[in-house]
Amino acid sequence: MTCQINKKICNDLIRLINDQDRNVRTCAAETLTTIFSDVPDKQQAYNDLIRLLTDQDDEVKSWPAKVLMDVFSDVPDKQQAYNDLIRLITDQNRKVRTYASYILKTIFSDVPDKQQAYNDLIRLLTDQNDEVKAWPAKVLMDVFSDVPDKQQAYYDLIRLITDQDRNVRTYAAETLTTIFSDVPDKQQAYNDLIRLLTDQDDEVKVWPAKVLMDVFSDVPDKQQAYNDLIRLLTDQDDNVKYWAFQILRYIYSDLPDKQQPWNELIKFAADESNDLRPTAVWVLSYMVSQVPDQQQAWNDLIKLTSDRSSLVCLRANYALGKVSIFKASRAENEESYKEKLENAISFFEKASKQSSNEFENPAQFCLPFYRSFHSIIFRRQEAKEEVGKYLTEAKDAIKGSKSKETLFEAVENLANALKTVQKLENLDFEAKKDELNFYRKYCDRAAELMKDAEETAPFATITLQKGLPILNKNLKELLEEIQKKAKIACKESVGTPEAEIACTINKEVQKWEISSPEKNDPKHRRSYLRLEKSSIRFS
């Protein structure tokens, strides 16, 4: 029931706001907040609500601060509402001041005088309570784009980066990361940020490493940023080094010199005094396809496969498996493609034996996944049981990964296509036509899924696509065997009661084609063309 339907409810609520019991007053304020948009006289309701600011109970007194956030957009006199909010920012109660600064963040875009609102917010920097004092740094993150004088706001933020309180410095660094693209002088902003590397507090010190990942593309002097990143790799704090590795993984493709970072990481991975060597090798697996000297990269990783650390060996083998998939995606003929794919399976097998923990060992998915695909493409008749086994293992190792799920579904569709053609020999005449249509649908669906996975797993996708012409050729051979048997059955049945049926089936079977669009079905023709377009043919 809204107040517009029953005005008595409004009057009763107002009386309850003045009740002697604090719980009654608090509940009345909460209820009035909830129904505020339905109150006929919103200004009067707001005036009654804001009287709680003079309440002697701090818990009740904090309610106008909470309420303002929800009702501000409905209050007719926003300037008056804002003035009341500013009174809260200077209130003696810490909880009231904290609520007020949080509200200011929420309503900032609706405030008439944004520069004044910003000035009032920044006054909290002089607050004696560290928790309250940290709020301007938090709030700036959300309101910076609406602040008229961004240069002044930036100077205030830099003051926070050097504040004595670690929480203030941390929030300031996080805010600077978020607003970096809006800062007028990005190089200066980067220089100010990187100063945190000398901070005595490890939690604050790690922020430049975290930040670099997000702001690198906007930093004018990328060489300087890269040099700073290399410094992070040699930092004594493992958290700083860890984030430096993650940054290198994400920005590697933007670096002008890709060989030097690889060399630096290989040196780190080979140094047994470093505890984060497995992390370094993990990052190498993401960089390996872009290294200019591929042979050196291969040799470097081969050396790491004999490391005393089983986790380093695992990740080196996994990286070599990824290199092999990359090479398979660039193979120029079927023989080379098959060899590279089998090399990848071999490395993934070695990696999978070194740990059963799928979170440490992504080979737990890659091994059965590529084994199933290899069986579909190259093992034909032998593939039925082993493909099902491998696909089950791969499905169990997906663990919520969207790209793995898409690739898995693509290979599963190819397995169904193979299974469909293998079943043709044992089906009756009418069922065979339907099964052949299912084959086409499976292939079309596989091609669509590969298209979806191109961005997140490009080399895996290209490798799968390169196998499609081979599968197509093999399935044509299977169908030709069926057609040959049908022709022989027709000849051998001449003069027998079965001759008419056998020869009718033979005549129809000879018309069947693998991956040929039905001439009168434009929709199917488009699907088939998508499949052919996504299949990279060998030269």
Beta strands, then each sheet from edge to edge (+ up, - down):
end
